[in-house]
Amino acid sequence: MKKSLKIVSFLMITAILFTSCKSKMTSEKYSFSKGADVGWLPQMEATGYKFYDADGSQKDCLQLLKDRGINTIRLRVWVNPNDDKASGHCSPEETVVMAVRAQKMGMRIMIDFHYSDSWADPGKQNKPAAWAKHSFPELLNDVYQHTYDVLQLLKKAGVTPEWVQVGNEIPGGMLWPEGSTDNFNQLAQLLNKGYEATKAIDPKIKVIVHLDEGNKSEKFRWFFDKVTENKVKYDVIGLSYYPYWIKTDYQSTILDLENNLKDMALRYNKEVMVVEVGGDYEAVQNTKEMLEATIKAVKSVPNNKGLGVIYWEPQGEKSWSGYQLNAWLSDGKPSPALDAFKE
């Protein structure tokens, strides 16, 4: 009888330990990304901008973000940028320096390829000057080589990003006119070249395809149905969410965002992520509540397919950047809105 009890006890303890280990492994495997895109940071520091904690002590901006729960840094890459304070820099070399610095602080890394010399977004997808006269086959090679070369530079510096964005906010395509959605088959080939170059560096890197207006289901269904039809290779659907730019309070669109996130994950069997979000820096409480609601919406996606939320340029304080949707105070301190990322 005692022997039987010992066996039962042993089996029970083993089962408990197995369950505990399994739970821990699942928890470690799924780690929610709470991020900040900080492409302006090197320029801000170069122009002498100082960052301060709530107690008035001067601190590294990345440390201030980390202290508020940020665990991911997103960095944009331009091909041959100029040295303009707000619309330049972000060269491959500068991106490597920033990525190394962020990784040393324990941050996860996302690289956002614009495939342009400056901003690429729904209103403009200008080819880099060096590629301007290239044929479509040459553009395919340009995308592959640029993507590969930048990621190889990062790898040599000891950084392999967790995510790579092939294009930035591309509802109309990229590298216009050849890569316009009017030529979706060509856009698909360009996206696949970015995917292939990324996987050649490391198959574990997740490739993101990114659209704006994450609350608009029709836009996403149209685009990703075409992506499926044209056999585009990717891992994650990236969304931007800016209630401010569509002139609505987040409360009137947050359910649309949540439903779209869930629809994308189910319809295409992909992971989803809000890779850009922002709110009015003057409306601190509203922005904090919007962030909390956005994080909740992404976390509500079934089967841990909601990967994270990234604030776009939170440190880009208005007097330096002119940008209304930063999350910083005029005295150089982080906005309390960023406390939404704390857990």
Stockholm file with secondary structure:
# STOCKHOLM 1.0

chainA/1-343         MKKSLKIVSFLMITAILFTSCKSKMTSEKYSFSKGADVGWLPQMEATGYKFYDADGSQKDCLQLLKDRGINTIRLRVWVNPNDDKASGHCSPEETVVMAVRAQKMGMRIMIDFHYSDSWADPGKQNKPAAWAKHSFPELLNDVYQHTYDVLQLLKKAGVTPEWVQVGNEIPGGMLWPEGSTDNFNQLAQLLNKGYEATKAIDPKIKVIVHLDEGNKSEKFRWFFDKVTENKVKYDVIGLSYYPYWIKTDYQSTILDLENNLKDMALRYNKEVMVVEVGGDYEAVQNTKEMLEATIKAVKSVPNNKGLGVIYWEPQGEKSWSGYQLNAWLSDGKPSPALDAFKE
#=GR chainA/1-343 SS CHHHHHHHHHHHHHHHHHHHHHHHHHHHHCCCEEEEECTTHHHHHHTTCCCBCTTSCBCCHHHHHHHTTCCEEEEEECSSCCCCTTTCCCCHHHHHHHHHHHHHTTCEEEEEECCSSSCCBTTBCCCCGGGTTCCHHHHHHHHHHHHHHHHHHHHHTTCCCSEEEESSSCTTBSSTTTTBGGGHHHHHHHHHHHHHHHHHHCTTSEEEEEESCTTCHHHHHHHHHHHHHTTCCCSEEEEEECTTTTTSCGGGTHHHHHHHHHHHHHHHCCEEEEEEECCCTTCHHHHHHHHHHHHHHHHTSGGGTEEEEEEESTTCCHHHHCCTTCCBCTTSCBCGGGGGGCC
#=GC SS_cons         CHHHHHHHHHHHHHHHHHHHHHHHHHHHHCCCEEEEECTTHHHHHHTTCCCBCTTSCBCCHHHHHHHTTCCEEEEEECSSCCCCTTTCCCCHHHHHHHHHHHHHTTCEEEEEECCSSSCCBTTBCCCCGGGTTCCHHHHHHHHHHHHHHHHHHHHHTTCCCSEEEESSSCTTBSSTTTTBGGGHHHHHHHHHHHHHHHHHHCTTSEEEEEESCTTCHHHHHHHHHHHHHTTCCCSEEEEEECTTTTTSCGGGTHHHHHHHHHHHHHHHCCEEEEEEECCCTTCHHHHHHHHHHHHHHHHTSGGGTEEEEEEESTTCCHHHHCCTTCCBCTTSCBCGGGGGGCC
//
